[in-house]
Amino acid sequence: MLMQKPSWYEGKSILITGVCGSVGRELLRQLASTPNVVVTGIDNNESDLFFLAEQYGSHEDVEFFLGDLRDRDTLRQRFEGQDVVFHAAAFKHVGLSERSPRDAIQCNVIGTQNVIEAANSAGVGCVNFTSSDKAVNPTNVMGTCKLLGERLMTAAAVNSREKGTTYFSTRFGNVLGSRGSVVPLFRQQIAAGGPVTLTDKSMTRFIMSMEQSVKLVMDAAQIAAGGEVFVTKMPVANIHDLATVMVEVLAPTYGHAPSDIPIQVIGPRLGEKLYEELLSSEETHRARELGDYIVVRPPTACRARTGCELVHAEDTSPVLRPYNSSVEDCMSQEELRIFLSRNGLLDCETGWEAAR
């Protein structure tokens, strides 16, 4: 099992794109508490950035700037002197990206290429792209953008091998409690007395906590050779079971009887899948298990300095099958209850309000 080494970050200057988002905030929280680290956060959300700057006003080594991925000149300016860039900014909502595909492409694809070019220009040492399970066999605009982002990072790893910048991606499932997860939506629906709405009773998702997602990002930065996609092994939840547990636990806290809050099936939303994949069948032959993670080597690994040091390590093993939420065993309702409670998703407000 890989362990984080805070000392690896000490003495480094680190920039986070999308610092106002859920993953960006947790990265900021952990890095701001690491000694001798300078953290820069950029985001195009002016209001949230202002409140975040107020929250960290006493931290001399933390600073914030307005910036947009679509503005290459701003990125080049902010990337100067940075050792590590955590690229967490993106348009993440599936339905909104389906309705505004051009904007999603401008932010998630062209914006990622702008990050790469700015990092090349500034000589950044390490760049991480936060991807999604929706990038595997994508059926929607958001997932397709994430897949293209991964491919751009792999290409950058090959093309920049002489410049010394390490580009890689981290791919994970639904971060429960984040702004894009169903947890804050279900909570709001329960508080209002229902109904709790879901697509299909058989829908499944890979789930993880915020701490797990950020641990993957921070661990991978320390071992990436370039071009890889790092995947966290994670449990699977049936979304109907998740809704059932949340209704049973939270309804009384809002003055409702669980039996009075219906769970309503409303059919598929725009661009939505009934299951998710973390690893495709095509990727298995170039993937290795490494502790809590799966590391997918790029197709170009044999021609470039991309992943060779890692895949020959003695503590790796082959991956024998795809990773699909429809065929993995789901957590029981009791296991879900424990998971939610352990990660503070049942005993405190979560979602948009808590994220501020």
Secondary structure, 3 states (H helix, E strand, C coil): CCCCCHHHHCCCEEEEECCCCHHHHHHHHHHHCCCCCEEEEEECCHHHHHHHHHHCCCCCCEEEEECCCCCHHHHHHHHCCCCEEEECCCCCCHHHHHHCHHHHHHHHHHHHHHHHHHHHHHCCCEEEEECCHHHCCCCCHHHHHHHHHHHHHHHHHHHCCCCCCEEEEEECCEECCCCCCHHHHHHHHHHCCCCEEECCCCCEEEEECHHHHHHHHHHHHHHCCCCCEEEECCCEEEHHHHHHHHHHHHHHHHCCCHHHCCEEECCCCCCCCCCCEEECCCCHHHEEEECCEEEECCCCCCCCCCCHHHHCCCCCEECCCCEECCCCCECCHHHHHHHHHHCCCCCCCCCHHHHC
